[in-house]
C-alpha cells in the first residue's frame, strides 16, 4: 500500500511538469511504469523539459546532437526535448513577442545580441572564461557586451567574399574589381553583387573612413557617408559605384542570380557567402574558387572592399525553469566536437579554436576566403532605419537613375534617412 501511495504521488508531481515554451502540455504520468521509476539511479533529477529553436536547415544536425546529449546525461535525468524550426534571423522577434514563453535554448545572429540582452532574456554566462578561451576572439567579442559574455559562440562564417571561375581568372586577376569587370566584359560575362541589400552595399564604405553605426541610445544611427571632408568623401564612393554600374561586366543580382548565372555560364564571379559554396562547386566543378573581396577604384586610389562579418551563437532563456540544463545543452551544442560535426554536415565555419584549426576547415576555399576577408570586416551594429534607404540607394545607383551632378544631394538625403529619429 505504501509503495502504491508513493507511486501515485510521483505521478501527480510529474503531471505538473509543463513543456516550457512549446505551447502544449505533457500528460505522460498516467502511463508511467512505477517499477521503472523506482529503479532509476538515485542521482536522477526527473524529467527535464527543454525547447530548442534552430534553423530549418539544421534540424537533422540538431536531432543528432540532442540525441547524443541525452545519451551522455541519461544517468542524471530523463529528458523531454522539443526541437522547433526557427531561423536565426527570426529569433529576436519571436523571443521578444513573449519572453516568458520562448524557447529555453535558441540560435541567433550576433546583431540581435544587444536587444536580447536588453530584454533580460539573456544574462551573462556563468563559466564565461572557459568559453572565451575555447573560441575565436572575434566570435567571443560578437557574443559580448562590455566584456561580459552573453551567449555561446557557434559559427564564425556569416560574412561574404568573392567567388570566381578559374577558367577565366588567374589569381592575380582577382585582386581588383576593375580587373575582374574588364575580363568579364571582354568575355561577354558578368560579375554579380546584390546592390539591393544594405548588408552587401556596406562593402564600398567599410574601409574609406566614412562611418555608419548604432547610436548610444541603441536605436538610432549615426552616419558620415555624405561627408565632404577627408581623403575619401561620400561623393567619391557614389561616383565609384556609378562607374561600376555602367560597366558591361557588372550585374546587380542576388544569390539566385549568381547561382543561376554560374549554371548557365553567364556569370563568372560574384559576391556571396559560404551558403552558396555547394551550388557553385557543382556549377563550376574544378574551376570553382573563392578569395577575399578585391579592391575597387575610389578617389583615384585602390580601396579594399570592406564587409560585415557575422557570427551565430546559442542563447539560453534566463526565465527557463531548467536553466542549468539549458546551459549544459547550449555548451554541448557549441562544443569542439559538435562544431566540427556542424562543419561536416552543414559546411558552417566553426567559432571554436580547435575545430577551426582542422585541416578540412583550413582547406575549405570558401571558409579560407571568409577568414581572409574578416581582417577587413566589421561587426554589424546598426539600427532598423538603415536598411530600406540603403537598399533603395543601391537599386537606384545600379539602374543609373542619378547623374554625377546629383550625387551630393543623393548622399545628403541618404544620410538623413539613415539617421532619422522615430
C-alpha positions in Angstrom: 0.0 0.0 0.0 2.8 2.3 0.9 4.6 1.6 -2.4 1.3 2.3 -4.3 0.9 5.7 -2.5 4.5 6.8 -3.3 3.9 5.9 -6.9 0.7 7.9 -7.1 2.5 10.9 -5.5 5.3 10.8 -8.1 2.8 10.5 -10.9 0.9 13.5 -9.6 4.1 15.6 -9.3 5.1 14.7 -12.9 1.6 15.8 -14.2 2.6 19.4 -13.2 5.8 19.5 -15.3 4.9 21.6 -18.4 6.7 22.0 -21.7 8.1 25.4 -21.3 7.8 27.4 -24.5 6.5 24.6 -26.7 2.8 25.7 -26.5 1.5 22.3 -25.3 1.2 20.4 -22.1 2.6 16.9 -21.5 0.5 14.3 -19.7 2.6 11.1 -19.7 2.4 10.4 -15.9 -0.7 8.3 -16.2 1.2 5.7 -18.2 4.3 5.8 -16.1 5.8 2.4 -15.1 6.2 2.7 -11.3 8.7 -0.1 -11.2 10.8 1.8 -13.7 10.7 5.0 -11.6 11.9 3.1 -8.5 14.8 1.5 -10.5 16.2 4.9 -11.8 19.6 6.0 -10.3 19.4 7.9 -7.1 21.0 11.0 -8.7 18.4 11.2 -11.4 16.7 14.6 -11.4 13.4 13.5 -13.0 12.0 14.7 -16.3 13.9 17.7 -17.7 11.8 19.5 -20.3 13.5 21.8 -22.8 12.5 23.5 -26.0 15.2 24.2 -28.7 14.9 26.6 -31.6 17.2 26.2 -34.6 17.2 26.9 -38.3 15.2 24.7 -40.6 18.3 23.6 -42.4 19.9 22.5 -39.1 17.2 20.2 -38.0 18.8 16.9 -38.8 22.1 18.1 -37.3 20.4 19.2 -34.1 18.5 16.0 -33.8 21.8 14.1 -33.8 23.4 16.5 -31.3 20.4 16.4 -29.0 20.3 12.6 -29.1 24.0 12.4 -28.2 23.3 14.9 -25.3 20.6 12.7 -23.9 22.8 9.7 -24.1 25.6 11.4 -22.3 23.4 12.6 -19.4 21.0 9.7 -19.3 22.2 8.6 -15.8 21.4 12.1 -14.4 18.0 12.8 -15.9 15.2 11.8 -18.2 14.7 14.4 -21.0 11.8 15.7 -23.0 13.5 18.0 -25.5 11.3 19.6 -28.2 13.1 20.8 -31.4 11.4 23.5 -33.4 12.5 25.2 -36.7 13.1 28.9 -36.1 15.6 30.7 -38.3 18.4 32.8 -36.7 17.0 35.9 -38.5 13.6 35.4 -37.0 14.7 34.6 -33.5 14.7 38.0 -31.9 11.2 38.9 -33.0 9.8 35.5 -31.7 11.7 35.9 -28.4 10.6 39.5 -27.8 7.0 38.6 -28.7 6.8 36.7 -25.4 10.0 36.4 -23.4 8.4 34.1 -20.8 7.2 31.6 -23.4 10.1 31.5 -25.8 12.5 28.5 -26.2 14.9 27.5 -23.4 17.8 27.2 -26.0 17.9 29.1 -29.3 20.3 30.1 -32.1 20.5 33.6 -33.3 22.7 36.1 -35.3 25.1 38.3 -33.5 23.3 41.6 -34.5 20.4 40.6 -32.2 22.6 40.2 -29.1 22.0 43.7 -27.6 18.2 43.6 -28.0 18.0 40.1 -26.4 20.3 41.2 -23.5 18.3 44.4 -23.0 15.1 42.4 -22.8 16.5 40.4 -19.9 16.2 37.1 -21.8 20.0 36.8 -22.0 22.1 37.1 -18.9 25.9 36.9 -18.6 27.3 33.3 -18.9 28.5 31.9 -15.6 31.5 29.9 -16.9 32.5 32.7 -19.3 36.2 32.4 -19.0 36.2 28.8 -20.0 34.0 29.5 -23.0 36.1 32.5 -24.1 39.4 30.6 -24.1 37.9 27.9 -26.3 36.7 30.2 -29.1 38.0 32.7 -31.6 38.4 36.2 -30.4 36.1 37.7 -33.0 33.3 35.3 -32.1 33.8 36.0 -28.3 33.6 39.8 -28.9 30.5 39.3 -31.0 28.8 37.4 -28.1 29.9 40.0 -25.5 28.7 43.3 -24.2 31.1 45.4 -22.2 33.4 42.4 -22.0 30.7 40.2 -20.5 29.8 37.1 -22.4 26.0 36.7 -23.0 25.9 33.8 -25.4 27.8 30.7 -26.6 29.7 31.2 -29.9 28.6 28.8 -32.6 29.9 29.8 -36.0 32.3 32.3 -37.5 31.1 32.3 -41.1 28.3 34.8 -41.5 30.1 37.1 -44.0 30.8 37.4 -47.7 33.7 37.3 -50.2 34.3 36.8 -53.9 33.6 33.5 -55.8 35.1 33.2 -59.2 35.6 30.8 -62.1 39.2 29.9 -62.6 38.6 29.2 -66.3 38.6 33.0 -66.8 40.7 34.4 -64.0 44.3 33.9 -62.7 44.9 34.6 -59.0 46.5 38.0 -59.9 43.3 38.9 -61.8 41.0 38.8 -58.8 42.8 41.3 -56.7 41.0 44.3 -58.2 37.3 44.6 -59.1 38.3 46.8 -62.1 40.3 43.9 -63.5 37.6 41.3 -62.9 35.0 43.5 -64.6 37.2 44.1 -67.6 37.8 40.3 -68.1 34.0 39.7 -67.7 33.2 42.4 -70.2 35.8 41.0 -72.7 34.2 37.6 -72.5 30.6 38.9 -72.5 30.1 37.6 -69.0 29.0 39.1 -65.6 30.3 39.7 -62.1 27.3 39.9 -59.7 26.7 41.8 -56.5 23.5 42.5 -54.7 23.1 46.3 -54.5 19.6 45.9 -53.2 21.0 44.9 -49.9 22.5 47.2 -47.3 24.4 44.3 -46.0 26.5 43.9 -49.1 26.5 47.6 -50.1 28.4 48.4 -46.9 31.4 47.0 -48.5 32.0 50.2 -50.6 32.1 52.3 -47.4 33.7 49.9 -44.9 37.4 50.9 -45.4 37.0 54.5 -46.5 37.0 56.3 -43.2 33.3 57.0 -43.7 31.2 55.6 -40.9 27.8 54.2 -40.0 26.7 52.6 -36.8 24.3 52.3 -33.9 24.0 55.4 -31.6 24.4 55.3 -27.9 20.6 55.0 -27.4 20.8 51.6 -29.1 18.0 52.6 -31.6 19.1 55.4 -33.9 22.1 55.5 -36.3 25.0 57.8 -36.9 26.3 58.1 -40.4 29.0 60.2 -42.2 28.5 58.8 -45.7 27.8 62.3 -47.0 31.0 63.8 -45.6 32.7 66.5 -47.7 36.0 66.2 -45.8 38.8 63.7 -45.7 40.8 61.8 -48.3 37.7 60.0 -49.4 34.4 61.9 -49.5 30.9 60.4 -49.7 30.5 61.6 -53.3 33.7 59.8 -54.2 32.2 56.4 -53.2 29.0 57.3 -55.1 31.0 58.1 -58.2 32.9 54.9 -57.9 29.6 52.9 -57.7 28.2 54.9 -60.6 31.2 53.9 -62.7 30.9 50.3 -61.8 27.2 50.2 -62.6 28.0 51.4 -66.1 30.5 48.6 -66.8 29.1 45.9 -69.1 30.8 43.3 -67.0 28.7 44.1 -63.9 25.3 42.8 -62.9 23.2 43.8 -59.9 22.0 40.5 -58.7 21.2 38.4 -55.6 22.3 34.9 -54.7 19.8 33.4 -57.2 21.3 35.4 -60.0 24.8 34.3 -59.0 24.0 30.6 -58.9 21.7 30.5 -61.9 24.2 32.5 -63.9 27.0 30.2 -62.9 25.0 27.3 -64.0 24.1 28.7 -67.5 27.6 30.2 -67.9 26.7 33.8 -68.0 28.2 34.6 -64.6 31.9 34.0 -63.9 32.2 35.7 -60.5 30.1 37.1 -57.7 29.9 38.2 -54.0 28.1 35.9 -51.6 28.8 33.7 -48.5 29.6 30.1 -47.6 25.9 29.0 -48.0 26.4 29.1 -51.8 29.6 27.1 -51.9 28.0 23.7 -52.7 25.9 25.1 -55.6 28.9 26.9 -57.1 31.1 23.9 -56.8 28.5 22.0 -58.7 28.2 24.7 -61.4 31.9 25.3 -61.9 33.5 22.0 -61.0 37.3 22.0 -60.9 37.2 25.7 -61.9 35.5 26.7 -58.6 37.5 29.2 -56.5 37.0 31.8 -53.8 39.0 34.7 -52.4 38.6 37.8 -50.2 36.9 40.8 -51.7 39.0 42.8 -54.2 39.9 46.4 -54.1 38.0 49.0 -56.2 38.9 52.4 -57.6 37.8 55.3 -55.5 39.1 58.9 -55.4 41.9 57.8 -57.7 43.2 55.0 -55.4 42.6 51.4 -54.8 40.5 50.8 -51.7 40.0 47.4 -50.2 36.3 46.5 -50.1 35.0 46.0 -46.6 32.3 43.7 -45.3 30.0 43.0 -42.4 31.4 40.0 -40.6 28.9 38.0 -38.7 28.6 35.2 -36.2 25.9 32.8 -35.0 25.5 31.9 -31.3 23.4 30.0 -28.9 21.5 31.7 -26.2 19.7 30.4 -23.1 16.5 31.8 -21.8 17.1 33.3 -18.3 13.4 32.6 -17.5 13.8 28.9 -18.2 12.7 26.7 -15.2 15.5 24.3 -16.3 18.2 27.0 -16.8 21.1 24.8 -15.6 20.3 22.1 -18.1 19.6 24.6 -20.8 23.2 25.9 -20.2 24.6 22.4 -20.4 22.8 21.8 -23.7 24.0 25.1 -25.1 27.5 24.3 -24.2 27.2 20.9 -25.7 25.8 22.2 -29.0 28.7 24.6 -29.2 31.5 22.2 -28.1 34.5 21.5 -30.3 33.1 18.1 -31.2 29.7 19.4 -32.3 31.1 22.5 -34.1 33.3 20.0 -36.1 30.1 17.9 -36.8 28.3 21.1 -37.9 31.1 21.8 -40.4 31.0 18.2 -41.7 27.2 18.1 -42.1 26.4 21.8 -42.9 29.7 23.3 -44.1 29.5 26.1 -41.5 32.7 27.6 -40.2 33.5 26.9 -36.5 33.9 29.5 -33.8 35.8 27.0 -31.7 39.6 27.5 -32.0 40.4 23.8 -32.2 37.6 23.0 -34.6 38.6 25.9 -36.9 42.2 24.7 -37.0 41.5 21.3 -38.5 42.9 20.6 -42.0 39.4 20.1 -43.5 38.3 23.6 -42.3 41.6 25.3 -43.3 41.4 23.7 -46.8 37.8 24.8 -47.5 38.2 27.5 -50.1 35.0 29.4 -49.0 35.9 29.5 -45.3 39.5 30.4 -46.1 38.3 33.3 -48.2 35.9 34.3 -45.4 38.8 34.3 -42.9 41.0 36.4 -45.2 38.1 38.9 -45.6 37.5 39.1 -41.9 40.6 41.2 -41.5 38.8 43.9 -43.5 35.3 43.5 -41.9 33.2 45.0 -39.1 30.6 43.7 -36.8 27.1 44.6 -38.0 25.7 47.0 -35.3 23.0 49.0 -37.0 19.5 50.3 -36.3 16.5 49.5 -38.4 16.4 52.8 -40.2 19.5 51.8 -42.2 18.1 49.0 -44.4 15.4 50.5 -46.6 17.0 53.7 -47.7 20.4 52.0 -48.4 18.6 49.3 -50.4 16.8 52.0 -52.4 20.0 53.9 -52.9 21.8 50.8 -54.2 19.0 49.9 -56.6 18.9 53.5 -58.0 22.6 53.5 -58.4 22.6 50.2 -60.2 19.8 51.3 -62.6 21.5 54.6 -63.4 18.8 56.8 -62.1 21.2 59.5 -60.9 23.8 61.6 -62.8 27.1 62.8 -61.4 25.8 66.3 -60.6 23.1 65.0 -58.3 25.3 62.8 -56.1 26.0 65.1 -53.2 22.2 65.7 -52.8 21.7 62.0 -53.1 24.2 61.3 -50.3 22.7 64.0 -48.1 19.2 62.5 -48.5 20.5 59.0 -47.8 22.2 60.0 -44.5 19.1 62.0 -43.4 17.0 58.8 -43.8 19.6 56.5 -42.2 19.8 58.8 -39.1 16.1 59.6 -38.9 14.7 59.6 -35.4 11.3 57.9 -34.7 
